[in-house]
Amino acid sequence: MTKHIFIGFTYATIFGLTFMFTKIGLNSIHPIGLIAFRFTIASMVLIILHGLKIIRIQLTKKHIVLIAPLVFFQPILGFSSEAFGINYSQSSEAGMMIALIPVIVAVLSFLFSHEKPSLKQSLSIVLSVSGVIFIQLMNVRNVAEFSLLGAILMFISAFAAASFNMFSRKLSTKVSPVQITSLMMFSGAIVFMSWYTTILVLNQELSTFFMPFQSLSFVLSVLYLGVVASIIGFFLVNYNLKHLPAHISSIFANVATITSILAGVIFLNEVLFWYHILGATMIITGVIGVIVFRRKKQESTQFKLPVKG
């Protein structure tokens, strides 16, 4: 279990830094273009790793059929709705909707899975999510600028991410994390690169296709998003989902909020306020609660002796 906790905090840290690198990348390119290059670079790296026999990608027709629903939710529906949702939303709205992922996973687990969170775990999830929402509300408190369309799109993105967690957990006994991650990257590259190319053609800007790569900051951001976040991050998520219930694996997503705050303070000279510390304490306490209460449940089950009549 300790290994999986470390993995959870690792991919939470990786995804937390994506907000900063995405912000840097969007200075040079259309949002769909950034996503397109992110998955294209990830796919190219995976193909190279396969050619070097570092990993083995073996996607059969059966694999594709099994993974197709997962790929629809993430990256296709999740990333596309998020890309447009962020344009219509304040950062606080986007952050609050993304924070709902563990809650949606817990609800889906209750409805469709045998891995239902206990009452104490559910309360811990609520505490962790409340920490994220508290931070976001304190960051931007002007509700007059609330966008219903943005909120709907970000909720769709959160629902897609939660559904991805459920499907990946379900597929983990049939397909390896490498196969799942690879098909996600390949599908994302095909869909979003086709989308981005169409945008450039319609706007008569196809000649600017490689122009963003003239910026070193863009190159660094897209390499981080493509290699570190997409390949390593999603592989670790899929690996953890193979060994942990979805409602536990998804709770680490809230730690990404803490990482994004620290990244802003360290690299972007942003200010750390008291409510960041309070909200971070709520998030970590909730995450620890989900883990600890699962351990207690496992121990009580493990040491419960059968009663013979």
Protein Blocks (a to p, Z undefined) as FASTA:
>chain_A
ZZmmmmmmmmmmmmmmmmmmmmmmmmmbcfklmmmmmmmmmmmmmmmmmmnomaccdddf
klmmmmmmmmmmpmmlmmmmmmmmmmmpcfklmmmmmmmmmmmmmmmmmmmmcbbccfkl
mmmmmmmmmmmmmmmmmmpmcfklpcfklmmmmmmmmmmmmmmmmmmmmmmmmpcfklmm
mmmmmmmmmmmmmmmmmmmmmnopmmmmmmmmmpmklmmmmmmmmmmmmmmmmmmmmmmm
mmgcfklmmmmmmmmmmmmmmmmmmmnopacdfklmmmmmmmmmmmmmmmmmmmmmmmmm
mmmccddZZ
